[in-house]
Amino acid sequence: MIRKTINSERIPIKLWIDEVEEGALKQAKNLANLPFAFRHIAIMPDCHEGYGMPIGGVLATNGVVIPNAVGVDIGCGMCAIKTSLPDVGTDVLKEVLGRVKQTIPLGFSHYKKPQDPNLMPSGYDVDKMPVTSREYHSALFQVGTLGGGNHFIEFQKGSDGHIWIMIHSGSRNIGKQVADHYNKLAGHLNERWGSPQTKTMQLAYLPIDSEQGQVYLMEMNYCIDFALANRKLMTTLVCEIFNEATRCDFIDFEGNNIINIAHNYAVKENHFGKDVFVHRKGATRAGKGQLGIIPGSQGTHSYIVRGKGNSESFESCSHGAGRLMGRKEAIRRLDLKTEVKKLEDKGILHSLHSPADLEEAASAYKDIIMVMQNQQDLVDILVELEPLAVVKG
């Protein structure tokens, strides 16, 4: 439910969270004062400070796209697949985790050989996209790799009595290169047009009908498709490994053999009777009847959900739990033994092995149960997923 509405800026800010950190609130106010921001700003219950735009923010614009309101990991998102298994033993999971780590490059690692070009997005004229064409060869070594940070491969026990597999990853380096290039370009153009404040706020924009805006949208959409190709290849590899260890089948869920949803992108949609560009940065679409995925943090529950199509959130919901602490703060404040014990007491095969891993400890994130309670008007929970084992980059 909307917990608070702020009416002090050019357009309202509607929040599905009780308390917002100062930096994130300032960013939300910056969004609300943009001359092309439409109707209101929606802040999801996992909100925290980002670059330019808060993570967990939803911004609709008239006639412009903002590269930094999409972010550097363009198309980052989730895939989930349901298995026929009602349960799986710890020894089997340990075997599977070991093989996954041997098969899929993690963190900054890439494949030593380029992958099949047929895995890459199709239907694009790469020669017309300067960053994509420059990064294409490198991306062939990165498709099907996990990356680092909060990206993960997790095995879960569903409230529906089935084991699930969930993967969270993005567009790797190609997404960052596209984002950085067009954010810098937008900043230079905004200064030339007499709009230097947008660059200062890290919210430099490109007109949709400009050549630069059109090329950015092409490259952004390529990165969204690349991120999906990345997740699909990992899903295929993980399912093969899991099937060899368990002889399980994979079951369609409501007609979908795989559920996919992205949470960093901009797209043209119609809201309140007007065509606008909706920027979701750390937020996912929750259209009426639409399947979605909301992961918790390492060691906490995740959810398969159905969107309610709430117009006030621009038909959006949270993308996860949301950070409670910055990465450096988590490493500084949290205790490794305490965090490991929390996971091991639950019997979870985890990825907390050193103090550096504390940036991804559950205590570094908001309470996912509270996050879900705050968005009961945005989604219905279909399946609650309990973590069993996780691989992180």
PyMOL commands that set and color helices and strands:
alter all, ss='L'
color gray80, all
select helices_A, chain A and resi 22-32+67-70+90-103+117-119+126-128+130-140+172-192+196-200+211-246+311-313+327-333+336-345+355-360+362-364+368-373
alter helices_A, ss='H'
color red, helices_A
select strands_A, chain A and resi 4-6+13-15+41-48+55-61+64-65+77-83+152-158+163-169+206-207+250-251+259-262+264-271+274-281+283-285+291-294+302-307+316-318+379-392
alter strands_A, ss='S'
color yellow, strands_A
deselect
rebuild
show_as cartoon
